[in-house]
Amino acid sequence: MLFHESGCEHCHGANARGTQRGPDLSSVGRRLSKEQIEHQIHEGGKQMPAFGDALEPAQIDDLAAFLQTKRAAVSKTGRSTR
Ligand code: HEC
């Protein structure tokens, strides 16, 4: 899976649930648009490296589409809220 292979997991954790190095992305789709997510991946952030050189545009597009679907459908207890 791209999220794993690209090293996102290193900071954002398995299933994007977050670590000390990076925030939980499991509801990022609620707050950010796909364009904003793409921008974050491409340009990086305050403490996040930019992946614009490391990834193909199509891969960034895939990752953004994947994260856009993350709207905290699963609560902290693991139960679906939908
Ligand atoms: C070195 C650690 C690190 C890696 C690797 C990393 N991130 Fe991040 N990421 C962060 C940190 C820290 C933030 C929060 C603040 C900032 O912008 O620096 C963040 C923020 C984000 C945000 C915005 C979250 C929000 O709520 O605004 C997205 C989306 C994101 N990362 C996606 C990714 C993706 C996709 C990858 C893999 C291509 C990735 N990150 C790899 C550390 C990392």
Backbone and ligand atoms as CSV (ligand in chain L), in Angstrom:
chain,resi,resn,atom,element,x,y,z
A,1,MET,N,N,0.834,-1.207,0.000
A,1,MET,CA,C,0.000,0.000,0.000
A,1,MET,C,C,0.870,1.259,0.000
A,2,LEU,N,N,0.453,2.204,-0.805
A,2,LEU,CA,C,1.256,3.409,-1.039
A,2,LEU,C,C,1.564,4.171,0.249
A,3,PHE,N,N,0.571,4.262,1.113
A,3,PHE,CA,C,0.757,5.002,2.356
A,3,PHE,C,C,1.907,4.414,3.166
A,4,HIS,N,N,2.004,3.100,3.147
A,4,HIS,CA,C,3.056,2.367,3.837
A,4,HIS,C,C,4.389,2.532,3.108
A,5,GLU,N,N,4.381,2.304,1.809
A,5,GLU,CA,C,5.614,2.325,1.019
A,5,GLU,C,C,6.253,3.699,0.957
A,6,SER,N,N,5.476,4.740,0.992
A,6,SER,CA,C,6.020,6.088,0.865
A,6,SER,C,C,6.598,6.610,2.168
A,7,GLY,N,N,6.436,5.863,3.244
A,7,GLY,CA,C,7.000,6.290,4.507
A,7,GLY,C,C,6.068,7.152,5.336
A,8,CYS,N,N,4.858,7.343,4.872
A,8,CYS,CA,C,3.886,8.147,5.623
A,8,CYS,C,C,3.624,7.490,6.978
A,9,GLU,N,N,3.587,6.164,6.942
A,9,GLU,CA,C,3.304,5.392,8.147
A,9,GLU,C,C,4.305,5.668,9.257
A,10,HIS,N,N,5.526,5.975,8.835
A,10,HIS,CA,C,6.603,6.229,9.789
A,10,HIS,C,C,6.200,7.312,10.795
A,11,CYS,N,N,5.516,8.316,10.328
A,11,CYS,CA,C,5.086,9.404,11.215
A,11,CYS,C,C,3.595,9.359,11.523
A,12,HIS,N,N,2.809,8.928,10.546
A,12,HIS,CA,C,1.356,8.987,10.746
A,12,HIS,C,C,0.774,7.673,11.242
A,13,GLY,N,N,1.639,6.655,11.362
A,13,GLY,CA,C,1.203,5.408,11.959
A,13,GLY,C,C,0.458,4.482,11.018
A,14,ALA,N,N,0.377,3.219,11.411
A,14,ALA,CA,C,-0.388,2.257,10.640
A,14,ALA,C,C,-1.835,2.715,10.598
A,15,ASN,N,N,-2.459,2.600,9.427
A,15,ASN,CA,C,-3.837,3.059,9.238
A,15,ASN,C,C,-3.992,4.543,9.511
A,16,ALA,N,N,-2.875,5.294,9.443
A,16,ALA,CA,C,-2.908,6.748,9.593
A,16,ALA,C,C,-3.479,7.194,10.943
A,17,ARG,N,N,-3.339,6.359,11.963
A,17,ARG,CA,C,-3.912,6.721,13.260
A,17,ARG,C,C,-3.026,7.641,14.107
A,18,GLY,N,N,-1.858,7.999,13.558
A,18,GLY,CA,C,-1.021,8.977,14.244
A,18,GLY,C,C,0.042,8.358,15.139
A,19,THR,N,N,1.166,9.085,15.332
A,19,THR,CA,C,2.228,8.715,16.269
A,19,THR,C,C,2.691,10.005,16.939
A,20,GLN,N,N,3.752,9.921,17.745
A,20,GLN,CA,C,4.288,11.143,18.351
A,20,GLN,C,C,4.862,12.073,17.291
A,21,ARG,N,N,5.247,11.502,16.138
A,21,ARG,CA,C,5.888,12.314,15.109
A,21,ARG,C,C,4.889,12.964,14.153
A,22,GLY,N,N,3.718,12.436,14.064
A,22,GLY,CA,C,2.764,12.996,13.107
A,22,GLY,C,C,1.335,12.817,13.589
A,23,PRO,N,N,0.444,13.712,13.172
A,23,PRO,CA,C,-0.938,13.663,13.651
A,23,PRO,C,C,-1.753,12.514,13.047
A,24,ASP,N,N,-2.807,12.180,13.740
A,24,ASP,CA,C,-3.808,11.236,13.271
A,24,ASP,C,C,-4.455,11.792,12.002
A,25,LEU,N,N,-4.479,11.000,10.955
A,25,LEU,CA,C,-5.099,11.463,9.712
A,25,LEU,C,C,-6.435,10.773,9.465
A,26,SER,N,N,-6.934,10.096,10.478
A,26,SER,CA,C,-8.114,9.271,10.232
A,26,SER,C,C,-9.387,10.088,9.998
A,27,SER,N,N,-9.338,11.408,10.292
A,27,SER,CA,C,-10.508,12.219,9.951
A,27,SER,C,C,-10.107,13.436,9.116
A,28,VAL,N,N,-8.927,13.343,8.504
A,28,VAL,CA,C,-8.407,14.494,7.765
A,28,VAL,C,C,-9.325,14.876,6.595
A,29,GLY,N,N,-10.028,13.895,6.037
A,29,GLY,CA,C,-10.923,14.163,4.905
A,29,GLY,C,C,-12.071,15.094,5.253
A,30,ARG,N,N,-12.347,15.212,6.552
A,30,ARG,CA,C,-13.413,16.112,6.987
A,30,ARG,C,C,-12.969,17.558,6.988
A,31,ARG,N,N,-11.673,17.752,7.306
A,31,ARG,CA,C,-11.189,19.115,7.472
A,31,ARG,C,C,-10.548,19.671,6.223
A,32,LEU,N,N,-9.888,18.801,5.437
A,32,LEU,CA,C,-9.159,19.286,4.274
A,32,LEU,C,C,-9.760,18.746,2.991
A,33,SER,N,N,-9.695,19.578,1.941
A,33,SER,CA,C,-10.140,19.125,0.624
A,33,SER,C,C,-9.033,18.274,0.010
A,34,LYS,N,N,-9.359,17.586,-1.056
A,34,LYS,CA,C,-8.357,16.782,-1.740
A,34,LYS,C,C,-7.202,17.664,-2.218
A,35,GLU,N,N,-7.526,18.876,-2.675
A,35,GLU,CA,C,-6.481,19.794,-3.135
A,35,GLU,C,C,-5.553,20.186,-1.989
A,36,GLN,N,N,-6.137,20.412,-0.813
A,36,GLN,CA,C,-5.311,20.795,0.339
A,36,GLN,C,C,-4.422,19.636,0.774
A,37,ILE,N,N,-4.945,18.427,0.698
A,37,ILE,CA,C,-4.148,17.252,1.063
A,37,ILE,C,C,-3.007,17.067,0.064
A,38,GLU,N,N,-3.319,17.222,-1.216
A,38,GLU,CA,C,-2.282,17.125,-2.244
A,38,GLU,C,C,-1.187,18.149,-1.997
A,39,HIS,N,N,-1.605,19.346,-1.638
A,39,HIS,CA,C,-0.651,20.417,-1.383
A,39,HIS,C,C,0.250,20.052,-0.204
A,40,GLN,N,N,-0.353,19.512,0.856
A,40,GLN,CA,C,0.422,19.124,2.039
A,40,GLN,C,C,1.473,18.061,1.680
A,41,ILE,N,N,1.077,17.087,0.870
A,41,ILE,CA,C,1.999,16.025,0.487
A,41,ILE,C,C,3.106,16.598,-0.400
A,42,HIS,N,N,2.719,17.433,-1.348
A,42,HIS,CA,C,3.674,17.966,-2.312
A,42,HIS,C,C,4.658,18.942,-1.677
A,43,GLU,N,N,4.150,19.832,-0.829
A,43,GLU,CA,C,4.991,20.889,-0.259
A,43,GLU,C,C,5.486,20.584,1.136
A,44,GLY,N,N,4.902,19.588,1.790
A,44,GLY,CA,C,5.251,19.316,3.173
A,44,GLY,C,C,4.595,20.321,4.093
A,45,GLY,N,N,4.990,20.265,5.368
A,45,GLY,CA,C,4.399,21.185,6.326
A,45,GLY,C,C,5.486,21.759,7.211
A,46,LYS,N,N,5.076,22.228,8.370
A,46,LYS,CA,C,6.055,22.789,9.293
A,46,LYS,C,C,7.057,21.730,9.742
A,47,GLN,N,N,6.554,20.539,10.017
A,47,GLN,CA,C,7.437,19.468,10.479
A,47,GLN,C,C,7.371,18.244,9.593
A,48,MET,N,N,6.677,18.377,8.494
A,48,MET,CA,C,6.549,17.241,7.584
A,48,MET,C,C,7.353,17.500,6.327
A,49,PRO,N,N,8.175,16.516,5.908
A,49,PRO,CA,C,8.978,16.724,4.691
A,49,PRO,C,C,8.103,16.798,3.453
A,50,ALA,N,N,8.579,17.493,2.425
A,50,ALA,CA,C,7.860,17.562,1.156
A,50,ALA,C,C,8.109,16.287,0.365
A,51,PHE,N,N,7.062,15.794,-0.299
A,51,PHE,CA,C,7.203,14.579,-1.089
A,51,PHE,C,C,7.082,14.856,-2.582
A,52,GLY,N,N,7.127,16.147,-2.950
A,52,GLY,CA,C,6.978,16.514,-4.352
A,52,GLY,C,C,8.010,15.893,-5.261
A,53,ASP,N,N,9.225,15.658,-4.740
A,53,ASP,CA,C,10.274,15.064,-5.567
A,53,ASP,C,C,10.287,13.547,-5.473
A,54,ALA,N,N,9.782,13.022,-4.358
A,54,ALA,CA,C,9.886,11.588,-4.117
A,54,ALA,C,C,8.774,10.788,-4.783
A,55,LEU,N,N,7.643,11.439,-5.006
A,55,LEU,CA,C,6.490,10.713,-5.529
A,55,LEU,C,C,6.056,11.237,-6.891
A,56,GLU,N,N,5.513,10.336,-7.700
A,56,GLU,CA,C,4.918,10.727,-8.978
A,56,GLU,C,C,3.621,11.501,-8.700
A,57,PRO,N,N,3.278,12.441,-9.590
A,57,PRO,CA,C,2.008,13.150,-9.413
A,57,PRO,C,C,0.825,12.191,-9.247
A,58,ALA,N,N,0.857,11.088,-9.976
A,58,ALA,CA,C,-0.250,10.130,-9.881
A,58,ALA,C,C,-0.302,9.483,-8.496
A,59,GLN,N,N,0.860,9.295,-7.893
A,59,GLN,CA,C,0.902,8.696,-6.558
A,59,GLN,C,C,0.372,9.672,-5.517
A,60,ILE,N,N,0.740,10.953,-5.671
A,60,ILE,CA,C,0.233,11.974,-4.756
A,60,ILE,C,C,-1.282,12.064,-4.893
A,61,ASP,N,N,-1.746,11.973,-6.126
A,61,ASP,CA,C,-3.179,12.007,-6.380
A,61,ASP,C,C,-3.880,10.829,-5.694
A,62,ASP,N,N,-3.272,9.651,-5.803
A,62,ASP,CA,C,-3.848,8.454,-5.162
A,62,ASP,C,C,-3.901,8.606,-3.647
A,63,LEU,N,N,-2.802,9.096,-3.079
A,63,LEU,CA,C,-2.738,9.267,-1.625
A,63,LEU,C,C,-3.784,10.275,-1.154
A,64,ALA,N,N,-3.901,11.374,-1.905
A,64,ALA,CA,C,-4.867,12.404,-1.516
A,64,ALA,C,C,-6.287,11.857,-1.607
A,65,ALA,N,N,-6.544,11.070,-2.646
A,65,ALA,CA,C,-7.876,10.488,-2.807
A,65,ALA,C,C,-8.163,9.520,-1.653
A,66,PHE,N,N,-7.139,8.765,-1.293
A,66,PHE,CA,C,-7.279,7.809,-0.186
A,66,PHE,C,C,-7.560,8.536,1.134
A,67,LEU,N,N,-6.787,9.589,1.393
A,67,LEU,CA,C,-6.967,10.310,2.662
A,67,LEU,C,C,-8.278,11.097,2.673
A,68,GLN,N,N,-8.726,11.508,1.513
A,68,GLN,CA,C,-9.994,12.239,1.451
A,68,GLN,C,C,-11.158,11.366,1.928
A,69,THR,N,N,-11.012,10.060,1.760
A,69,THR,CA,C,-12.087,9.149,2.185
A,69,THR,C,C,-12.078,8.953,3.698
A,70,LYS,N,N,-11.029,9.451,4.358
A,70,LYS,CA,C,-10.909,9.252,5.805
A,70,LYS,C,C,-11.686,10.330,6.551
A,71,ARG,N,N,-12.810,9.972,7.067
A,71,ARG,CA,C,-13.664,10.935,7.769
A,71,ARG,C,C,-14.068,10.398,9.125
A,72,ALA,N,N,-13.152,9.663,9.740
A,72,ALA,CA,C,-13.420,9.110,11.060
A,72,ALA,C,C,-14.679,8.257,11.082
A,73,ALA,N,N,-14.793,7.400,10.075
A,73,ALA,CA,C,-15.906,6.466,10.048
A,73,ALA,C,C,-15.786,5.489,11.214
A,74,VAL,N,N,-14.537,5.291,11.656
A,74,VAL,CA,C,-14.307,4.381,12.769
A,74,VAL,C,C,-13.900,5.207,13.992
A,75,SER,N,N,-14.585,5.048,15.072
A,75,SER,CA,C,-14.291,5.800,16.286
A,75,SER,C,C,-13.090,5.183,17.003
A,76,LYS,N,N,-12.655,5.822,18.054
A,76,LYS,CA,C,-11.492,5.354,18.803
A,76,LYS,C,C,-11.706,3.941,19.359
A,77,THR,N,N,-12.919,3.594,19.608
A,77,THR,CA,C,-13.187,2.267,20.141
A,77,THR,C,C,-13.226,1.219,19.030
A,78,GLY,N,N,-13.069,1.691,17.790
A,78,GLY,CA,C,-13.053,0.748,16.696
A,78,GLY,C,C,-14.438,0.448,16.141
A,79,ARG,N,N,-15.460,1.080,16.719
A,79,ARG,CA,C,-16.803,0.852,16.208
A,79,ARG,C,C,-17.120,1.839,15.101
A,80,SER,N,N,-17.804,1.400,14.107
A,80,SER,CA,C,-18.180,2.282,13.018
A,80,SER,C,C,-19.231,3.273,13.496
A,81,THR,N,N,-19.032,4.553,13.115
A,81,THR,CA,C,-19.995,5.568,13.504
A,81,THR,C,C,-20.973,5.852,12.374
A,82,ARG,N,N,-20.763,5.179,11.226
A,82,ARG,CA,C,-21.667,5.435,10.126
A,82,ARG,C,C,-22.885,4.545,10.163
L,1,HEC,C1,C,8.739,12.980,9.181
L,1,HEC,C2,C,7.382,12.713,9.594
L,1,HEC,C3,C,6.265,12.726,8.527
L,1,HEC,C4,C,6.185,11.972,7.372
L,1,HEC,C5,C,7.196,10.981,6.826
L,1,HEC,C6,C,4.912,12.306,6.771
L,1,HEC,N1,N,4.261,13.243,7.535
L,1,HEC,FE1,FE,2.425,14.071,7.134
L,1,HEC,N2,N,2.631,15.325,8.737
L,1,HEC,C7,C,3.665,15.289,9.669
L,1,HEC,C8,C,3.456,16.336,10.653
L,1,HEC,C9,C,4.356,16.606,11.850
L,1,HEC,C10,C,2.255,17.003,10.295
L,1,HEC,C11,C,1.529,18.180,10.989
L,1,HEC,C12,C,2.049,19.544,10.896
L,1,HEC,C13,C,2.893,19.925,9.739
L,1,HEC,O1,O,2.363,20.319,8.704
L,1,HEC,O2,O,4.128,19.807,9.876
L,1,HEC,C14,C,1.764,16.327,9.079
L,1,HEC,C15,C,0.593,16.667,8.419
L,1,HEC,C16,C,0.033,15.965,7.343
L,1,HEC,C17,C,-1.231,16.275,6.718
L,1,HEC,C18,C,-2.166,17.424,7.125
L,1,HEC,C19,C,-2.922,17.009,8.341
L,1,HEC,C20,C,-3.808,18.086,8.889
L,1,HEC,O3,O,-4.629,17.719,9.729
L,1,HEC,O4,O,-3.667,19.242,8.510
L,1,HEC,C21,C,-1.417,15.363,5.718
L,1,HEC,C22,C,-2.634,15.260,4.783
L,1,HEC,C23,C,-0.266,14.492,5.720
L,1,HEC,N3,N,0.591,14.891,6.728
L,1,HEC,C24,C,-0.073,13.426,4.843
L,1,HEC,C25,C,1.105,12.694,4.726
L,1,HEC,C26,C,1.352,11.704,3.692
L,1,HEC,C27,C,0.344,11.274,2.627
L,1,HEC,C28,C,2.625,11.256,3.880
L,1,HEC,C29,C,3.401,10.268,2.993
L,1,HEC,C30,C,3.590,10.670,1.602
L,1,HEC,C31,C,3.168,11.939,5.048
L,1,HEC,N4,N,2.212,12.802,5.530
L,1,HEC,C32,C,4.430,11.741,5.589
L,1,HEC,C33,C,4.740,14.417,9.641
L,1,HEC,C34,C,5.057,13.517,8.614
